[in-house]
Amino acid sequence: MDKEKIQDNNFVCMNSHGMVIDKSSDFNKQNCGFIADIVQKARKILPTNDYINNIEIFFDKTLMVIQDNTAVDLNMTIVVEKDK
């Protein structure tokens, strides 16, 4: 992936309850509630000995990568690429 694509990505940083800490201006805030639900369900399913859980979701021609840091109760969601 080249540098221009990385800079064009939308991102959001939230805590595990869905509270937005920081986000890019173009990130669709309506997705934050869904992402928080996914993170909470993943924390119940995925191993608890891992500090970082990576979740990839491909939906509506968009790839979202969720990195969940269970040690500090934060997760970072990045829209990797939107297929046009």
Contacts in CASP RR format, 6 or more apart in sequence:
PFRMAT RR
TARGET T0000
AUTHOR 0000-0000-0000
METHOD contacts of the structure
MODEL  1
MDKEKIQDNNFVCMNSHGMVIDKSSDFNKQNCGFIADIVQKARKILPTND
YINNIEIFFDKTLMVIQDNTAVDLNMTIVVEKDK
1 80 0 8 1.000
1 81 0 8 1.000
5 81 0 8 1.000
9 24 0 8 1.000
9 78 0 8 1.000
9 79 0 8 1.000
9 80 0 8 1.000
9 81 0 8 1.000
10 23 0 8 1.000
10 24 0 8 1.000
10 26 0 8 1.000
10 27 0 8 1.000
10 28 0 8 1.000
10 78 0 8 1.000
10 79 0 8 1.000
11 23 0 8 1.000
11 24 0 8 1.000
11 27 0 8 1.000
11 76 0 8 1.000
11 77 0 8 1.000
11 78 0 8 1.000
11 79 0 8 1.000
12 20 0 8 1.000
12 22 0 8 1.000
12 23 0 8 1.000
12 24 0 8 1.000
12 27 0 8 1.000
12 29 0 8 1.000
12 31 0 8 1.000
12 32 0 8 1.000
12 35 0 8 1.000
12 76 0 8 1.000
12 77 0 8 1.000
13 20 0 8 1.000
13 21 0 8 1.000
13 22 0 8 1.000
13 23 0 8 1.000
13 74 0 8 1.000
13 75 0 8 1.000
13 76 0 8 1.000
13 77 0 8 1.000
14 20 0 8 1.000
14 21 0 8 1.000
14 32 0 8 1.000
14 35 0 8 1.000
14 36 0 8 1.000
14 74 0 8 1.000
14 75 0 8 1.000
14 77 0 8 1.000
15 21 0 8 1.000
15 73 0 8 1.000
15 74 0 8 1.000
15 75 0 8 1.000
16 36 0 8 1.000
16 39 0 8 1.000
16 40 0 8 1.000
16 43 0 8 1.000
16 68 0 8 1.000
16 73 0 8 1.000
16 74 0 8 1.000
16 75 0 8 1.000
17 36 0 8 1.000
18 32 0 8 1.000
18 33 0 8 1.000
18 35 0 8 1.000
18 36 0 8 1.000
18 39 0 8 1.000
20 29 0 8 1.000
20 32 0 8 1.000
21 74 0 8 1.000
23 29 0 8 1.000
27 79 0 8 1.000
31 64 0 8 1.000
31 77 0 8 1.000
35 64 0 8 1.000
35 66 0 8 1.000
35 75 0 8 1.000
35 77 0 8 1.000
38 55 0 8 1.000
38 57 0 8 1.000
38 66 0 8 1.000
39 55 0 8 1.000
39 66 0 8 1.000
39 68 0 8 1.000
39 75 0 8 1.000
42 53 0 8 1.000
42 55 0 8 1.000
42 66 0 8 1.000
42 68 0 8 1.000
43 53 0 8 1.000
43 68 0 8 1.000
43 70 0 8 1.000
46 53 0 8 1.000
48 70 0 8 1.000
50 70 0 8 1.000
51 69 0 8 1.000
51 70 0 8 1.000
51 71 0 8 1.000
52 67 0 8 1.000
52 68 0 8 1.000
52 69 0 8 1.000
52 70 0 8 1.000
53 67 0 8 1.000
53 68 0 8 1.000
53 70 0 8 1.000
54 65 0 8 1.000
54 66 0 8 1.000
54 67 0 8 1.000
54 68 0 8 1.000
55 65 0 8 1.000
55 66 0 8 1.000
55 67 0 8 1.000
55 68 0 8 1.000
56 63 0 8 1.000
56 64 0 8 1.000
56 65 0 8 1.000
56 66 0 8 1.000
57 63 0 8 1.000
57 64 0 8 1.000
57 66 0 8 1.000
58 64 0 8 1.000
61 82 0 8 1.000
61 83 0 8 1.000
61 84 0 8 1.000
62 79 0 8 1.000
62 81 0 8 1.000
62 82 0 8 1.000
62 83 0 8 1.000
63 79 0 8 1.000
63 80 0 8 1.000
63 81 0 8 1.000
63 82 0 8 1.000
64 77 0 8 1.000
64 78 0 8 1.000
64 79 0 8 1.000
64 80 0 8 1.000
65 77 0 8 1.000
65 78 0 8 1.000
65 80 0 8 1.000
66 75 0 8 1.000
66 76 0 8 1.000
66 77 0 8 1.000
67 75 0 8 1.000
67 76 0 8 1.000
67 77 0 8 1.000
67 78 0 8 1.000
68 74 0 8 1.000
68 75 0 8 1.000
69 75 0 8 1.000
69 76 0 8 1.000
END
